[in-house]
Amino acid sequence: MKKRLFSGIVLSLFLMGILTFSSCSKSTNDYPVELLCEYKSQPLGIDQTAPRLGWQIASPDRGVAQTAYRILVASSPELLNAEKGDIWDSGKVESDESTLIEYAGKPLESGKRYYWMVQIWNQDGAKSKWSEPSWFETGLLNPSDWKAQWIASGDTKDPRRSVIVRKEFDVNKPIESARLYVTGLGNYVANINGKKVGDQMLTPGWTDYYKRLNYQVYDVTDMLKEGSNAIAGTLGNMWWSSGLGWMLGDRYSEGPLRFLAQLEITYTDGSKEDIVTDETWNVAPSPITSDHIYGGEHYDAQLEQDGWNLPGFKAEGWKPVIVLDTFKIALGTQVEDPIRITTEMKPVKITEVKNNDYVFDFGQNMVGLTRLKVKGKKGTVITLRYAELLHPDGTVAQENLRKAKATDTYTLKGGEEEIYIPSFTYHGFRYVQVNGLTEKPTEETLVGLVFNTDAKEVGSFHSSNELLNQIWSNSFWGLRGNIMSVPTDCPQRDERLGWMGDGQIFAPTAFYNMRLANLYGKWTRDMRDGQNQTEGWVTDVNPAIVVLGPSKPAWGDAIAVVPWTMYEFYGDKKILEDNYEAIKKWVGYMDSKSENNLYFWSNGSDWYGYGDWVPVVPSPTKPIGGLYYYYCNKVLSEMAKLLGKDDEAKKYADRLPLIAKAYQDAYYNPATQQYEGATQSANLLPLYFGITPEDQKEGVLKNLVADIKNRDTHVSTGFIGSAYILPLLSENGQHELAYQLATQRTYPSWGYMVDQGATTVWELWNSDKEKPEGMNSRNHFTYGSVAAWYYGYLAGIRPNIDEPGFKKITIAPMPAGDLTFVKASTETLYGTIASEWEKHGNEFILTVNIPANTTAEVSMPATEQSTITESDKALVSNGKKAADAPSIQFIGMREGRAYFNVGSGTYTFTVK
């Protein structure tokens, strides 16, 4: 089971680890660790010609800052150990940069491993010893590097029927190394000598298949042997040819499943050999008689051919593959983290609901598959039906899955115990109803396998309020279940699409909890691939399929909002460079549809888009276009400034007051001090986006607060408004009200979902009352965006856009209500930021951890009469500085808070 990164923030253990590690350093206590290349540790298959490198700095000291670095990249470990960078020696570079530093050495070659290390100079000019060596390995950098050909079955009767392919080859001398470069359409499972290659699931992942395709790189050196070897693959449908969306018929391909593999062997004598997919391979039907992303997989073990993926197999009845000479598609290595099994779940309850039908309850709404262990007669069929809900009689309820059948079947071959894990489907479920078992099941009969994009889990939150803790858990499980190669929705029903509005709204919560720069960066590439290059519009879902045509407000705007949010959390300037022109095209499309600086989307009738989707009280949808038109121009102006495009920065900045005025003239009523619709979202969104003039903010906020209180302290917002309502209230003197909304337990609220037994966040505030069929998912991450407020306001951890990526950190915890403590952490590229506060009577105690090579502005509640100590030393008395302390600078008092600038390290402030 994958363990959480941080359980409750044990800072003493964190520091003990640093001290232990750093004690080896002879020159300074500061030491580069956690070396990353393109956000990954020791990655295979990097296809950037100038990959970016970075590191953290471990140190027990306070105020540690890097002032210079030196990077060595070598072609061998021996050269690196001798401190010779024959590929790149950066020399001493005077810089405090320690993340995303672009490689600038000799041109990189395909399929080569490069070894690197770094040393730093600290704030005192002291040089560290070298870091531990690391490495990265390139993929196939040029299209001409591919010698393999696409192969497929020539049987046209059922082109979507799963097939197996194989080839034998000989190895006659000792092997130095071997790499398998492989992909498929739809999905593939590769084997060498009878063993699965790698631990990834659902490879090669989902991209805009009309434009590009991922391939994977595996180190298979230890899987080969001298003598006869066999390489094989099993092919299935998944995103490529299952049929995506509720129509089920819209798919990328009606043609055969395809496989592309290139095994490159380097021998100890320096010679090389390639084993590639070509006309010499053979193909046969697999035991998977049908497979579908929504419908499930049907596996007949009676059709297994023992030893089919081993050398020496007699491939009787197999046919030669066909070679698809004309099939061309852009290939690139997988950027996002792979999908892997991350957790195993045993059932918490097994119930016999009728004769020979058992329901397994896993206690958690989860996403993935199951592992079936069974023994029985040949030909016995085991049926597994997956669901989030139960009928009153205890049987699984699949009505809310719509057209998704969510059913796997396994036909036994008989004999010894058999184990079955589906390969080419996945399900969202808590319950599985199993039919056909010949013996009473145990907890080992069916085990839940949670899988998702296996990004590093970096966030943790815990508080004295158990309701908040459960809501955070629900949000986190919603994230886990909906990052499946792209940010998706509804992992259980006939959807699972990359909805743009949902993904951009949830992005801050996602980034606090997981390191998702690569997945979201890949998703912005999907957006660009799906963009209409003539008119500039993007689609509502990406990869672009099913829901086509110009995107609606707040959904299409993800093409600007997501890169900007990524820059804020990761400091990744390249993501701005990569997307800048696409964002310009999107804004240009809105320009073409706007009149007098007012943009709205329309289908020619009175429907203006999704608006504030699925709210309690609907808001007018038309104004949403103008809000995001303003925000995209604002974002584009800031991006242009950062990229040195000063003329364009001014152009887009100059538009902002014009757009704001047009919006005010169209939708604001000065007499009532409310916006059109007078709903919570209608009023809060112009405030949040900065459109409301300063002299009108107080009145609009007053009306928003009144509406909340008139609803007995409940939200009435939808997807968009719910993400912003608590931050807006907390920023504008209504933090206690925000806390009351966050901890509300009656409908509509996050607490209401918990009290109805939810273990993930629902799609609707009232999913328990709405009819089960139709649009009613019990696992949909968007309302889970509330967890960003937990990190940013209750714990107070926020990035600073002036020094993004948490180079400069804001820590401003805001106690509220009955809370007696909050503990939260998030690991950034610089290291772990932690904020832990507790209240004891009149004392407020705040412990923070600031990573090396960063600084923070730390503030805490205090009055002019307060005494503030740090590690028992009085720093402030009666609102005035009492003493200085290393790496701590008292800024002053403001609006009931004390502010300090602090350097890296761990600090404990006490306010009395």
N, C-alpha and C positions, 0 to 999 in steps of 0.2 A: 504494500500500500504506500502510495506516495505521501510523505509527511509534509505538513504545513511548515513553511519557512520559519515562522515566528509564532509561538503560542504564548501570547500575553506579554511579550517584550521583556525578556530577562536580560537587562542591560549588563548586569555584572558578568554573566556568562559570555556575552558578546565581547566585552572588554578583555576577559580572561583569555579568550581565543586569540585576540589580537596581540596580547602581551606574550603569549606562548610563541606565536608565529614570529613576532618581531624580535624576540630575544636572540635569534640567530644572527641578526644584523650587527656587524662589527663597527660600521662607520656611523650610522644613525639609527634611530628607532623607526624611521619612515621607510616603507618598503612597498614596491609595486606588487599587487596581487590581482587575481581575477582578470587575467588578460583576455580580451575579447577581440574578435575580428567580425565586423558586421553584426554586432550584438551577440555573437555566438562564441562558445569556447571550443577551440580546435575543430573548426568546421571542415567537412569534406565538400568539395564541389563549389567553391566560390567562383562565380563567373564575372565578377567585377574586375576590370583591369587595374583599378586603383582602390582596393578595399580599404576600409577605415578601421583603425586600430585604437584600442583604449584599455584602460586599467583603473583599478582602485588603488588607494594607498592605505595600508594598514599602519596604524600608529597608536600608541597609548597616550600620546601627548595632546595637549590642547594647542589650538592655533596653528595647526600644520597646514602649510600651503606649498604647492609646487611652484618653483620659479623657473625650472628648465627641465628638459628631458633629452635623452638620447635613445634612439631605437636602432637596433641591429636586426637585419634580416639576412639569413644565410641559406645556402643551398644544402647544407648538411649540419647535423648536430655537432660534428667535430669542429667545423669552422666556428660555429656559434660558441662552443665551449672555449675556443681560443680567442674569443672576442673579436672575430673577424666577420664583418658584414659584407660578404662578396656580392650580395644582391642589393643591399641598401644599408648605408651607414648615415643616419640623419645628421651626425655630428651633434654637438650640444646646441639645442634650440632653446633660446630664451622664451619661455611661454608657460602659462599656467594651464594650458589645455591638457587634459588627460582623457578625453573621450572623443571618439569619432575623428581621429586624425588620419588624414588621407595618405596612403602609401605613395611614395614618390621615388622609388628606386628603379632598377632596370625593368624593362618590359617583362611581364610574367608570362610563363609558358603554360600550355594546356597540360592538365593531368600531373602537375608537379607539387610536391610538398615543400613548403618554405618554413624555416624555423626562425623564431624571433624572440627577442627579449628586450627589456627596457630598464633603464635606470633613471633616477630623478635627482634633482637638487631641491632641497627644501627652502623654507623662508630664511634660514640662516646661511644659505649657500653651501650647506653640507651635502655631499654626494652620497647617495645610497649605494649599496651593492646591487648587482644585477638581479632582476627578478628571476624566478624559475623560468626555464625555457618553455615556450609554447609553439604552436605551429598552425598553419592553415594550408589547405590544399585546393588548388584550382580545379575547376571542371573542364569541360571541352569549350574553349573560348571562341573557337571559330566553327562555322557550319561545316567547313571542309574536314574538320576532325572526325566527323561522323562517317564511319564506314558501313555501319549497319543499315539494313533496309527494313521498312515496315512489312510485317508479315501478318497473314490472317487466314482463316479457314475459307476454302472455296465453296463450301456448302451454302447455297443461297436460300434454302428452305426456311431457315429461322436464323437470320444473321445475329440475333441477340442471344442466342443460346450459348451459355458458357462453354468454353473449350479449354483444352490443355495442349501445350506445345512443348516439344523437347528436341534436344540434340546431344549426341555424345561426341567427345573429343579426347585426345590423348595428351598427357603431359609427360615428357620424357627426360626432363632435367630439373634440378632444384629451382624452386621459385623464390624470387626476392620479394615480389609484391604482386597483388592482383586487385583490380578495381572493376566493378560492374557498374556501367552507366545504363540505366534502364528506365523505360516508361511504357505506358499503354493507354489505349482508348477503348472502353472506359477505364476500369481499374484492373490492376494486376497483382498477383502474388508470385514472386520469383523464388525458385528453388535451385540449389546446387547440391548435388549428391544426396538428395533426399531431405535436405533441411531448408527451412524457410530462410531467405536472405533478409536480415534486418528484423526489427521489431515494429516497423511502421504499419499503420492500418490505412485502408482506403487510398493507397497510392494510385496515381500520382497527385491526387488532390484536384480541386476544382478551379479552373481558370476559364476565361472566355476562349473556348476551344476553337472558335473561328479565327482567333488571332495568335494564341500561343499556348504552350503546354509545358508543364514542369517535367523534369526528369530527376531521378534520384541517383546518388553515388554511394556505393557501398564498398567498404574494404572487405574483400572476400579471400584474402590471402590464406587464412587458416581453414577455409572450406574446401580448398583444392588439395589434391594429392597426386603423387607420381603414379602414372598408369592411366587407366580409363576413368573419365569423369563424365558427369551428365549435368546439363543446365536445362531448366524447364520453367514453365510459367503457366499460371491459371488466369484466365481472363473473365471478367464480369462487366456489368453495365454501369451501375451507379449513376453519376451525374451525366455521363456521356449519352447513354441511350435508354435509360429507364423511362424518361418522360417526366419533366419537372413541372411543378405547379399543379393546381387543382384541375386543370384540363387533362393532365396526364399524357396528352398526345404530342406536346411540343418538346421535341428532343433535338439534340445536335446532329444525330446520325441515324439513318435507317439502315446503314451498311454494316459490314461485319466488324466484330471486335478486333483490335489491332495490338501488335506487340512490337517493341523496338528495344533491342538489347545489344550492348557492346562490352564484352569482357576483354580487358586489356591485361595481359600477363607480362610481367618483367621477370626474366630469369637472372640467376646469380652471375651468369657469365656476361650480362649486359644486353643480351638479345631480347627481343620482344615478339609477342604473338597476339593477334586479335581473334577472338571467337565472336562472330556477329550473327544476328538474325539475317537469314537469306533463304534461298530456295531449298537448302539442304535440311531444313527443319521439317518435322512432321507434326500433325495435328489430329486430335480426336475429341469427341464430346467429353465433357467433364461430368462427375457425379452430381453437379449442381444443375438440376433440370430446369430451374428458372430462378431468376433473381431480379429484384426491383428495389430501388431506394426506399419506397414507401410500402410496397407490398410484402417485402420479406424475401427470404431465401428458402428454397426447397431442395433438399439434399438427399439423394438416394445412395446410401453406402453400398448397396448391392452392385452398383455400377463402378465401384472402385477397381482400379487395375493395380494390384500389388506390385510395387517396385517401379511404377511408371516413371518416377523421377530419379531413378538410380541407374548407374551404368550397368550394361549387360542385359537390360530389359528387351524382350522380344516384342517389338511394336507391331504385332500382327493386327491387321485391319486399320492401322493408322494410314493417313493420307498425307501427301506432300502439301505444305502450305502454299498459298499464293503470295507473290510479292507485289506490293502496291507501289509501283514505280512512280505514279503520278501524285501520290499523296504527300503534300508538303504542308508543314506547319512550323512556326517559329518555336525553337526549343530553348529552354533556359533552366538552370538549376533551381530547385525549390528554395524559395526565399524564406517563407514562413516555417516555423517549427513544425515538425511532422505530427500527425495524429498518432497517438499511442494509447495503450491501456494505462491509465494512471492510478486506478483504484479498483480493488475487488470488493464486492459487497455480498455478504451472506444474507439469506432471508432471515427476517426477524420473526416471521410467522408463516406456517404452512397449513392451509385449511382445505379439507376435502369438501367441495361445494356440491358435488353430486357424484354418482358412482363413477369412479376412476377419473374424475376431474379434480385437480388440485390447483389452488391459487397460492402462489408464492408472493409474499409481501416483503419487499426489500426496505421498507421504512423510509425511503427517500426517493423523490421524483428525480430520476437520473437519465443519462443518455449513454447509449452504447449497445452492448449485446449481452448474451448470457453464454456460459459454458455448461453444456449438458453432459452429465455422466450417466450412462444407462447400460443395462444389460438385458437382453431378451432374445426372442425368437427372430429368425430371419424374416424380413418382410413386415415386421411390426412398425407402425407409423406413429411417431410422437409428434404432437402438434403443440406449438407454443404461441399463444395469443397475448400480445402486449397491450397494456393500457395504463392510463394515469388514474382511472377511477374504477369504482365498483358499483354494480347494481345493488339494490337492497337485498337481493338473495345471495350476495357475496361473489357472484360471477363478474368477470371483467366487463367494463363498459367501454365500448370503442366508438360510440356515436360521435364524439367530438373529433375523431380522427378523419372524419369525412370519407374521402375515397381511399385513404391509406388502409390497407388490410392489416398491416403490422402483424403478420403471421409467418412464423418459420415452421417448417416441417423437416423431420429427420426420419428416414427409413433405415431400419437396422439391417446390418449384414449378418448378424447372429454370431454367437460364440462368446468371446471374451468381452470385458467391459469396453464400451465405445465412448469416445469423447468427441463432441461436436461444438465448434464455434463457427458461426456464419462468417463469410468473407466479404460479401458484396451487398451489405445493407446495414442499417442501424436503426435504432428505435429510441423514442422517448417514453419512459415508463416508470411506474413504481410496482405494478403488479404484472405477473405473468400467469396465465391459466394454462396448465399442462394437461394434455389428454393422451392416453395410450400407455402410461407407465404400467409395468407388470408387477412392480413391487412398491410398497409404501415408501415415499421419498424421504430423504434426509436433507439437512442443510447443504450437503455436498452434491446432491443431485443436480441442483441448478444454482450457479453462482453468477451474480451480476458483474459485468465487466464495464466499468466506466471508462470511456475514452473520449478524447478531445484533442485539439491542437495543444501539444505538450509544451506550452510556453512556461517559463519559470514563474512560479507563484511567489510574488514579492510582497503581498499586503497582509496585514493582520489587524483586526479590530476586536476589542472586548471592553465591556463597560459594566457598571453596577446594575444596569437595566437589562434584564434578560430578554425583554421583548425586542429591544434594539439589537441585541446579539443574534436573535433568531432571524430578524429581518435582514441583517447583514449576511448571515449564512444563506438565506433564501436567494439573496442577490448574487452571492458568490456561486452558488450551484446553478443559477440561471446563466451566469457567464460561462461556466464550465460546459454546460450543455449546448451552448449556442456559438461556440467558436470551432467550427468544423471546416477548416480551410478558408472560410470567410466568416464574418460575423453574420449569423443567421437568426431567423425567428422560428418558433414553433417546431421543435425537433421531433414532434410525435406525429403530426398530421401531414397532409399532402401539400406541403409548402417548403419550409427550410430554405428560404431564399435570402439573398443578401440585401435586405431592405435598407436603403440609404438613410432614411430618417431615423430608424431605430438604432442603427449602428453609430451614427454621429452623436445622438443624444446620450448614449450609454458610454461613449469613449472615455470620458474622465474616470468613471468608476472602473472601467476595464483596466485603465493604465495604473490606477492605484493598486490594483489587485494582482496583475500579471504583467510580465514584460512582453508587450504585444506590438512593439515597434515593427517587427518584421511582418507579422500578419496584417496589421493595418496598412503598412506600407505597400504590401502586395495588393491589398484591396484597393488602394488608390490607383494602382496600375490597372486593375480590372475596370475601374471607372473610366480611365483614359481609353482603354481598349474599346469600351462600349459607347464612347462619346461620338455623336454625330459631327464629323469633321467639317461639314459645310455650314451648318447652322449653329453648332456649339452646344446643343442641349445634351444632357445625359439622361439616363433612364432611372426609374424608381428603384430597381434592384440591379445589383451587379455582383457577379458576372451577368451581363445583360441577357435576359431570357424571360419569356412568358409575359412580363409586364413591360411592354415596349412603348416607344414614342416619348415625347418630352416629359421630363420629370416634373412633379408637383412641388410647390414651395415647402421648404424644410427637408425635403427628401433629396432633390437634386443638389441642394446647397451643401450637402456632405462633401462634395468635391473640393470645397474651400474650407469647411469647418474641420474636417478630419486632419488634413495636413497642418493646419494652424494649431490644433490641439496637440498633435504629435510634437510639433516644435516646442510648445510650451512645456511638455512633460519630458522630452528627451533631448531638447536642444539640437535637433537634427535639421541643419540648414539645407541639406541635400533634398529632403522631402519637399521643401519649398521650391527649390530649383526644378525638381522633377515635375512638379504639378503646376508651376506658375502659368505656363501658356494655356494649359487646359482650363484653369480657373478663369483666365482672361476670356477664353471662348465662352464659358458658361455665363459670365457677367455680360459679355457681348450679346448672347442670346436674350438675356433679360432686358438689355437695352433695346433690342429690336422689338420687344413686346410691350415696352413701357410707354406711357403717355404723360408728358409734363412731370417727369421724374417719379411717376407712380407705376409700379409694376404689380401685376397680378396675373395669375394663370387662369385660363378659362377654356372649357371645352365647347364654348359657343352657347351654352345654356346658363343656368344659374348655379352650376357646380364649379367651385374654384379650387378644388384639390382636397386633400385629406384634412387640412387644418390641424387643430389641436386634437389629434386622433383619439377616439374612444374616451371622451371625457364623461363626467357625470352630467355636467351641464354644457351643451354644445355652444361653442363660440363661433362667431362669423368666420368663415374660412377665407374670404377674400383678402382681409388685411394681412394675413400671414405672408403673402408674397412681398408686400412692401417692407415688412420687418426684415426678411432675409435678403432682400435687395440692398437694404442699407448695410446689413452686417457683412455681406460678401464684398461690397465695395470697401468697407472699413478694413477687412482682413486683407484684401488685395493691395490696398494702399500701404499697410504695414509690411507686407511681404516685399513689395517693390522697394521700399526704403531699405530693408535688410539686404536686398540683393543688389543694391547700388543703382537702382533704376529711378533716379530722383524725379525725372519729369513725369513718369507714370505714377509715382507715389503722390505727387501733387495733383495730378489729374483726378485720381480716384478720391483723394481727401477732399478736394474742392466740391465734389458732388454731394458729400454727406449732409451739409446743412440744407441743400436743396431737396434732397430726398426726405429728410426729416420734416421739413416744412410741408411738403406735399402730403406726407402721411398725416401730419397733424390736421391740416386743412380738410382732409378727406374723412378722417375717422374719429377725431377728438371733438367732444362737446364741452366747450368752456363753461356752460351754464351748470352742467351736472358734474364736471370734472371727471368724466369717465370716457372711455373709448367705446366705439360701436359694439353693442352687445352687452356691455356693462358686466361681463362675467369676470371671474378671477383671472383667467388667462388673457382675456382681452385687455385688462388693465396692467397686469404684471409684465407682460412681454415687452411692450414699448419702454417700460421702466428699465427692465433688465438689459435690453439692447442699447440703451442710451439715446433713444429718440425723444423721450419726453423732456421738454425744456426745464431748466432748473427751477423756475418759478412756479411750475405746475406739478412738480413731483409730489409735494406734500399732500395736495388734494387727492391725487390719484392713489397714493399709498393709503390715505385715510379711507378711501372707498374700498380698496382691496381688503384692508383689515376688517372693516365693517361687514363685508360680505362673508368673510371667514367666520366671524363671531355670530352673525345671523344664522349661519348653518350649524350652530352649536359646535364650533371649532372643527370644521371638516373642510377638506379640499373638494373642489368641484372640477378639477383640471384633468386634462388628458396627457398624452405622452410628452408633449413639449412643455406645457406649463408645469407639470409635476416635477420635471428636472430642475426648474429654476425657482420655484416658489419658496422653498426653504432658504437657499442662499440669499435671495432677494430680501426676505424678511430679516434674516440675521444681519445683513449688511446695513439695514435701515432701522435699527433700534427695536426690532420686533423678534428678538431671538427667543424669548420665552414662548411666544406664540408659535414660532417655528417648531420648538421642542414639543409643544402640545399637539401639533399636527403629526409630528413624527411618532409620537407615542399613543396616538388615538387608537382605540380598539373597536369602535363601532363603525359601521359602513358609512361612507367610503373611507378606507384607510389601509395602510400597510399592515397595521396590527390586526385589522379584521381578517385579512387573509390568513395570518398566523393562527388566529383563534379558530378558524375553520379547518385547521389541519394542514395548511400549505407548507411545503418544504422547499418550494421555489416560488418565484413571483408570478402572478397571474397576468394574462393578457388584458383582462377586464377587471375593474374594481369589484364587479359582482358576478364573477364566473360561477359562483355557487348557485346563483338564482337564475341566470340565463339558461335558455334551452341548451342541452349538451351538444347537439349537432350545430353546424355552422361555425362561426369564428369564435372559438372558445378554448384557448390553450391554457393549460395550467403551468406552463413553463415558457415564459417570454420575458427576456431580460429588461425590457425598456423601463418599466416602472421601478426596476431595481436601481435606476440611476440615483435614487435617494442616498445610496451608500457613499457617493462622492461628498455629500454634505457631512456625513459622519467623519470622514477623514479631514475635510477642509475646514470644518467649523467646530464640531465637538472636540476633536483632537487638535485642529488648527493647522494641519500640515498642508501648505499650498505652494505651488511653484511661483516664481517671480518672472514675468515675461521679459523684464529688462535683462535678466541673466538666466535664460531658460534652462530647462533640464535639471532644475534644482541646484544649479551652480550657486545661486543666491536663494535661500529658503525663507519662507515665511512660516513661523510657528506662532499661532495666535489662538490658543484654545479658548473656548467659550463655554463655561459651565452653564447648566440650565436645570431647572426643575429639581427633581429628587436625585439627580445623579451625584454619586459620591466619588466615583473614579471613572476614568477613561484611559485605555491603553491602545495605542495604534502605532503601526510602523509601516513603512514602505521602502523597499530597496531600490534605489536609483542607480544610475550608471556610476555614481561616485561612491556608493555604499548605502548603508541603512540609515534612514532618518527615523527616529523614534520620538514620540511625544506621550508622556504618561503623567496624568495629574490625579491628585486625590484631595479631598477636603476632610479635615479633622477639626471640627468645631469652627473656630475663627481662622484656622490656618489653611492656606492653599499651597500645596506642594507640587511643583512641576519639575519633572526630570526629562531632559531632552538629550538626544544624541545627534550630533551634527557630523557628517562624514568629513574625513580629511579632504583638503583642497576645495572646501566650500565654506560659505559663511551664512549666517542666518540673522534675521531680525526676529527676536523673540519678545513676545508681549504676554502680559498676564493681568488679570483683574487686580486692581489696587486702588487705594484712595490716597489723598494727600496726607493722611495720618499713618499710612502703612510703613512698616519696617520690612525691608526685603533683604534676605540673606542668601548667599550661595555657598554651599558647603560650609555652613556655620559662620561665614564672614559677612558682616553687615555691609551691604552695598548702598542701600537707600534708607534714609530715615526722614519721616515727615515730607515725603515727596522730593527730597533733595539728595544728591549724591553724598554718601557718607565715606566711601573709600573706593580706590581703584582696585581692579583685579586683573590678572593676566587674561587676555583674550575676551574680556568683557568690557563693553563700553555702555554706560547708562546714557540713553538718549534723552529721556524725559517722560513726563506724565501727559496723557492726553485722553480725555473722555473716559475717565475711570479705568485706565490701563497704564501700566508701566512698560516702557519699551527699552530694549537693549540690543545692541549689535554684538554678536558673539562669533568667535572663530570655531573651528572644528573641536570636537571633544564631547565629553559627557558632563552635564551640569545639573545640579539640583537646586532650584530656587524655592525659597519658602517665603510666603507673604503672610505677615501677621498684622 
